[in-house]
């Protein structure tokens, strides 16, 4: 009788990091070198992460191109990933704010007297309680990419925050999934061909013009958004916008991310 193998391919923290990077790019095609540069991983590490994500049924390959499975990834992020990658706390450290201390949650969650969560980093300017990032290159990658930063901090809020922070983060992430379009990766030869000889096919996959998408938050997040809008309008929080009309503030017009810019 043949021996049955018991080898299981398990997800690694960097796999979720790569998936979030794909989400942050929105619509359009991306190459493996571009994704490696965005995350700080080697190209081979990106390839391995996508293979494990495919085994976990968080993405699929169509014509050898990875395509994110949004319903599955949404379910995993909102409900399961916090158990696979639990928070690992350290001591007080200087670093990059995360969770409720970073955009977008810091616009709707008032700070307390407790130390804020930070990813330890020499490039950070905030002192707080250190929280291990999904991968060592996360802090620098987040500082380079505001949309990836937002996704990473929302996940940190889900896996390490209090109930109000977790609920608000889930609603914001759910709104992102409701609007974002699928990102595909071009094989290296396609990327090279596009650079050497642009064609109508290349223009077909060009990134769309910028426009704003909207999501409708739940009651708890709606209340937090209204309080934040009344409290202040801080500069630098371009990810949120409010609309006013004859009925006053329309909180449903708040926007977490300018989705069409995800690929820019």
Secondary structure as UniProt FT lines:
FT   HELIX           13..25
FT   STRAND          28..31
FT   HELIX           32..39
FT   HELIX           43..55
FT   TURN            56..57
FT   STRAND          59..62
FT   TURN            63..64
FT   STRAND          65..68
FT   HELIX           70..75
FT   HELIX           76..80
FT   HELIX           81..84
FT   STRAND          89..97
FT   HELIX           99..101
FT   TURN            103..104
FT   HELIX           105..107
FT   STRAND          117..120
FT   TURN            122..123
FT   STRAND          126..131
FT   TURN            136..137
FT   HELIX           138..144
FT   HELIX           146..160
FT   HELIX           163..179
FT   STRAND          183..186
FT   HELIX           188..196
FT   HELIX           200..204
FT   HELIX           219..231
FT   TURN            235..236
FT   TURN            238..239
FT   STRAND          243..245
FT   TURN            246..247
FT   STRAND          248..250
FT   HELIX           251..253
FT   HELIX           259..261
FT   TURN            262..263
//
